[in-house]
Structures are given as C-alpha cells and as structure tokens.
Amino acid sequence: MVRVTVALTTTTHALGPDWLKPEVLLQGLGPYMLVGLCFIIFAECGLLVGFFLPGDSLLFTAGLFVATGVMDYPLWLVCVLLTACAMIGNAVGYWIGYRAGPALFNKPDSKIFKKEYVDKTHEFFEKYGPRAIVLARFVPIVRTFITAMAGVGRMDAKKYFTYSFIGGVAWAAGLTVLGYFLGQIEFVRNNLEMILLLIVFLSIVPIIIEVIKARREKKALLAQEAQDITQQFDRTDDATQQFKRID
C-alpha cells in the first residue's frame, strides 16, 4: 500500500473554536502528537473535565494522519495505545464515581444529589448496563460521565470492565482504523470538514435509536396496562350481572 504525505489545510469552522479542530489540535502538539492524543483520550474517558474534547473526530483524524505520514507511527501501535488509554480512563472514571459518588448522593440535606438518583442509576445499569457502556463510547459527553455514574450506581465491576473493553476497542481502535483507510482516499482528505461532521452525527444515532425504542416499549406497556384494566372492569361487570340474576 502506497503512503502519500499531504498537507491538510481543511478548515472546520462548524466544529467549534480553532484550537478544538482535530487537525489543529494534533498538529499543535508537534513531536508530542501521540502522547498528547493519548492524554486527551484518557481525559475524555476518565476525567469529568474532559467532556468538551472532540474524541471521535480526533481518533478519525489520527488515523488519517498515520495514513498520510503526518503521524509517523505504525497503525497497530497507535491503536493499542489509544485503546489502553480509553480503558485506563474508564477505570479512573469508575473509581471516581465509586469513591466520591456516595459522599455526594448520601447527604440527607442535599437538594441536588439524592440517594434515589443512585438507586435509579443502579436500576438503569442493571437493565441497560452492557449496551449503555458500549454505546456511550460513541456519544459525546455521555462517554465522559457514564463511567462515573457506573461507579456511583455500583455496577458490577467485572461486567463493567468487560463491556468497557469491548467499547474501547470498537471506539478507539475502530475509528482510528477507519480514519487510516478512508484517509488514503483523496475525496476524504479534501472534504475533511464534511466527514468529521458526519462522524459527529453518526455518533448520536445509537442514542436516538435507544430513545425511540424506549418510547415504543413505554407505549406498549401503557397499552397493555390499559387493556388489563379494561378486562378487569369487564370481569367486575360480569360478576355484578350474575349477582343481579341470582337476586
């Protein structure tokens, strides 16, 4: 496979301030590009202050940089390091939620942090845990806070880290590899802004699907409850009619 080195001059005004543009952010790190990228992925997955970082587009751009020679590292090494940082970030986020969460939520006089929130979070992860942890990787902001919430809700650690690993590989390595192969296509290099916007849009598709599915399930449940109530009234009416005939 031929490697072509190109200068990326695409502007991405729609993606926020200049310093948050993936290519600007990475190129600004200079010789510490890979180290800086690893820290960013770690911060977005584990530190609650990293929610604003453009993880999806950074990973894709990193793969494109590897393909074009801007980032002179083997693809496998970049994928391994980024996946490891995503996993370590999730471990730290879980620990923060596990250790600091109860201290906040168990305050009886707190108007914001209530124990019932912890109970609801626990129920949420018991029902949607595996899917939530994997899908959250691809949803900006959510992937930052769901790790701490898993710790707060005392999600089973073995289950959490198993699905966190699956999501980490699919997200960190998957998007980087996607950027690597698509980055060798001239159309992609010349239309980076459009591609990154598409990635941002696709990142929220899973959560949209889950919301639609949850609404359908809720409607079906309400319809079933209404039907049960109607049948109960019908049986009551039948019993009343029988008593009247006996009288």
MOKA-V238366 format. One record per residue. N is the residue number from 1. RES is the residue in one letter. SS is DSSP state (H for helix, E for strand, C for the rest). Layout:
# MOKA-V238366
N,RES,SS + N,RES,SS
This chain:
# MOKA-V238366
1,M,C + 2,V,C + 3,R,C + 4,V,C + 5,T,C + 6,V,C + 7,A,C + 8,L,C + 9,T,C + 10,T,C + 11,T,C + 12,T,C + 13,H,H + 14,A,H + 15,L,H + 16,G,C + 17,P,C + 18,D,H + 19,W,H + 20,L,H + 21,K,C + 22,P,H + 23,E,H + 24,V,H + 25,L,H + 26,L,H + 27,Q,H + 28,G,H + 29,L,C + 30,G,H + 31,P,H + 32,Y,H + 33,M,H + 34,L,H + 35,V,H + 36,G,H + 37,L,H + 38,C,H + 39,F,H + 40,I,H + 41,I,H + 42,F,H + 43,A,H + 44,E,H + 45,C,H + 46,G,H + 47,L,C + 48,L,H + 49,V,H + 50,G,H + 51,F,C + 52,F,C + 53,L,C + 54,P,C + 55,G,H + 56,D,H + 57,S,H + 58,L,H + 59,L,H + 60,F,H + 61,T,H + 62,A,H + 63,G,H + 64,L,H + 65,F,H + 66,V,H + 67,A,H + 68,T,H + 69,G,C + 70,V,C + 71,M,C + 72,D,C + 73,Y,C + 74,P,C + 75,L,H + 76,W,H + 77,L,H + 78,V,H + 79,C,H + 80,V,H + 81,L,H + 82,L,H + 83,T,H + 84,A,H + 85,C,H + 86,A,H + 87,M,H + 88,I,H + 89,G,H + 90,N,H + 91,A,H + 92,V,H + 93,G,H + 94,Y,H + 95,W,H + 96,I,H + 97,G,H + 98,Y,H + 99,R,H + 100,A,H + 101,G,H + 102,P,H + 103,A,H + 104,L,H + 105,F,H + 106,N,C + 107,K,C + 108,P,C + 109,D,C + 110,S,C + 111,K,C + 112,I,C + 113,F,C + 114,K,C + 115,K,H + 116,E,H + 117,Y,H + 118,V,H + 119,D,H + 120,K,H + 121,T,H + 122,H,H + 123,E,H + 124,F,H + 125,F,H + 126,E,H + 127,K,H + 128,Y,H + 129,G,H + 130,P,H + 131,R,H + 132,A,H + 133,I,H + 134,V,H + 135,L,H + 136,A,H + 137,R,C + 138,F,C + 139,V,C + 140,P,C + 141,I,C + 142,V,H + 143,R,H + 144,T,H + 145,F,H + 146,I,H + 147,T,H + 148,A,H + 149,M,H + 150,A,H + 151,G,H + 152,V,H + 153,G,C + 154,R,C + 155,M,C + 156,D,C + 157,A,H + 158,K,H + 159,K,H + 160,Y,H + 161,F,H + 162,T,H + 163,Y,H + 164,S,H + 165,F,H + 166,I,H + 167,G,H + 168,G,H + 169,V,H + 170,A,H + 171,W,H + 172,A,H + 173,A,H + 174,G,H + 175,L,H + 176,T,H + 177,V,H + 178,L,H + 179,G,H + 180,Y,H + 181,F,H + 182,L,H + 183,G,C + 184,Q,C + 185,I,C + 186,E,H + 187,F,H + 188,V,H + 189,R,H + 190,N,H + 191,N,C + 192,L,H + 193,E,H + 194,M,H + 195,I,H + 196,L,H + 197,L,H + 198,L,H + 199,I,H + 200,V,H + 201,F,H + 202,L,H + 203,S,H + 204,I,H + 205,V,H + 206,P,H + 207,I,H + 208,I,H + 209,I,H + 210,E,H + 211,V,H + 212,I,H + 213,K,H + 214,A,H + 215,R,H + 216,R,H + 217,E,H + 218,K,H + 219,K,H + 220,A,H + 221,L,H + 222,L,H + 223,A,H + 224,Q,H + 225,E,H + 226,A,H + 227,Q,H + 228,D,H + 229,I,H + 230,T,H + 231,Q,H + 232,Q,H + 233,F,H + 234,D,H + 235,R,H + 236,T,H + 237,D,H + 238,D,H + 239,A,H + 240,T,H + 241,Q,H + 242,Q,H + 243,F,H + 244,K,H + 245,R,H + 246,I,H + 247,D,C
